[in-house]
Amino acid sequence: MILFCDTSALIKLLVDEAQSDQLRQISSTVGAIGVCRISWAEAMAALARLRRDDPVNDDDLEQARQHLIQAWQSFTIVEVSQPLVETAGRFADVFALRGYDSVQLAAAHELHSNAQQTVLFACYDRRLNQAAQLLQLEVLP
């Protein structure tokens, strides 16, 4: 099984938040973790925002950033391509999604279509999860 993490789920793997423990437990049982290439920029931006908002946790956030840098090479990465962004554009229209949310969904859908195993979609956005279910993706409960 591949656990596809959008950026909201990826951050939960790196930083202690609500439901982080559950997601970490699931991530330890799967064969691979999949992400979209844009998740790097989104995750780094999220960590930088957390650092600005709470400089007291600077050491923890630096540790999370280092964990992302080290783990990145082990992830199954879905590349952003012209066909992927065209699919994302259709998904944005059909499911009323924001731009990068539609790219994340298109990446998970592409991985699901090409993988020889189950892809579990991990996301903490209700609308994005509903769209994933409509596309026949298995969604993390």
VMD Tcl script that draws the C-alpha trace (Angstrom):
set ca {
  {0.00 0.00 0.00}
  {1.11 3.56 -0.77}
  {0.10 6.37 1.56}
  {-0.32 9.53 -0.53}
  {0.06 12.60 1.69}
  {-1.07 16.01 0.61}
  {0.79 18.83 2.36}
  {-1.62 18.96 5.32}
  {-0.90 15.28 6.00}
  {2.82 15.64 5.34}
  {3.04 18.39 7.98}
  {1.32 16.08 10.48}
  {4.13 13.57 9.91}
  {6.71 16.26 10.70}
  {5.12 18.34 13.48}
  {3.06 17.28 16.48}
  {-0.52 18.25 15.68}
  {-3.94 16.72 16.21}
  {-4.02 13.29 14.51}
  {-0.23 13.20 13.99}
  {0.13 10.02 16.05}
  {-2.55 8.23 14.01}
  {-0.95 9.24 10.72}
  {2.55 8.30 11.89}
  {1.28 4.89 12.94}
  {-0.32 4.32 9.54}
  {2.78 5.58 7.72}
  {4.89 2.97 9.52}
  {2.74 0.15 8.10}
  {2.74 1.10 4.40}
  {5.20 0.16 1.70}
  {5.75 3.74 0.53}
  {4.73 7.34 1.08}
  {3.73 9.25 -2.03}
  {3.77 13.02 -2.44}
  {3.42 15.54 -5.22}
  {6.57 17.47 -6.16}
  {4.90 20.76 -5.09}
  {4.60 19.46 -1.53}
  {8.26 20.37 -0.96}
  {7.57 24.08 -1.44}
  {4.26 23.94 0.40}
  {5.75 22.08 3.38}
  {8.79 24.35 3.61}
  {6.47 27.38 3.50}
  {4.24 25.88 6.21}
  {7.23 25.18 8.45}
  {8.55 28.71 7.92}
  {5.14 30.15 8.81}
  {5.01 28.03 11.97}
  {8.48 29.29 12.89}
  {7.41 32.92 12.42}
  {4.22 32.38 14.42}
  {5.92 30.56 17.29}
  {9.66 31.26 17.54}
  {9.76 29.45 20.91}
  {9.51 26.13 19.05}
  {12.38 27.03 16.70}
  {14.42 23.91 17.55}
  {11.47 21.57 17.00}
  {10.66 23.20 13.68}
  {14.26 23.00 12.53}
  {14.22 19.31 13.44}
  {11.01 18.90 11.39}
  {12.64 20.69 8.45}
  {15.69 18.39 8.66}
  {13.41 15.36 8.83}
  {11.68 16.48 5.63}
  {15.03 16.99 3.88}
  {16.19 13.51 4.89}
  {12.89 11.71 4.21}
  {12.22 13.40 0.87}
  {14.52 11.08 -1.08}
  {12.63 8.03 0.18}
  {9.21 9.29 -0.96}
  {7.48 8.23 -4.15}
  {7.24 11.58 -5.90}
  {4.61 12.40 -8.50}
  {6.06 14.92 -10.90}
  {4.16 17.97 -12.09}
  {3.69 17.70 -15.85}
  {1.48 19.35 -18.43}
  {-1.00 16.45 -18.48}
  {-1.13 16.51 -14.66}
  {-1.88 20.24 -14.49}
  {-4.52 19.86 -17.21}
  {-6.17 17.16 -15.11}
  {-5.83 19.44 -12.08}
  {-7.55 22.21 -14.00}
  {-10.48 19.93 -14.75}
  {-10.63 18.81 -11.11}
  {-10.56 22.44 -9.93}
  {-13.60 23.14 -12.08}
  {-15.56 19.95 -11.42}
  {-14.93 19.79 -7.66}
  {-14.63 23.54 -6.93}
  {-11.08 23.14 -5.58}
  {-8.29 25.65 -5.03}
  {-5.37 25.45 -7.45}
  {-2.81 23.50 -5.46}
  {-5.50 21.29 -3.92}
  {-6.49 20.25 -7.42}
  {-2.83 19.53 -8.26}
  {-2.53 17.34 -5.14}
  {-5.69 15.47 -6.12}
  {-4.49 15.00 -9.69}
  {-1.16 13.67 -8.38}
  {-2.89 11.17 -6.08}
  {-5.21 10.13 -8.91}
  {-2.26 9.63 -11.27}
  {-0.42 7.55 -8.67}
  {-3.59 5.52 -8.09}
  {-3.99 4.94 -11.83}
  {-0.36 3.86 -12.33}
  {0.40 1.96 -9.13}
  {0.10 -1.77 -8.91}
  {-1.10 -1.43 -5.32}
  {-3.66 0.40 -3.23}
  {-3.18 4.13 -2.72}
  {-4.53 5.56 0.54}
  {-5.21 9.31 0.29}
  {-4.30 11.25 3.45}
  {-5.62 14.80 3.62}
  {-7.21 17.03 6.23}
  {-9.52 19.03 3.96}
  {-13.14 17.90 3.78}
  {-13.79 19.09 0.23}
  {-10.61 17.52 -1.09}
  {-11.42 14.21 0.62}
  {-14.91 14.23 -0.89}
  {-13.45 14.79 -4.35}
  {-10.96 11.95 -3.80}
  {-13.78 9.60 -2.84}
  {-15.70 10.54 -5.99}
  {-12.57 9.56 -7.95}
  {-12.65 6.13 -6.27}
  {-9.58 6.82 -4.11}
  {-9.41 5.16 -0.71}
  {-9.44 8.02 1.81}
  {-7.93 7.93 5.27}
  {-10.81 7.89 7.75}
}
mol new
graphics top color blue
foreach p $ca { graphics top sphere $p radius 0.5 }
foreach p [lrange $ca 0 end-1] q [lrange $ca 1 end] { graphics top cylinder $p $q radius 0.2 }
display resetview
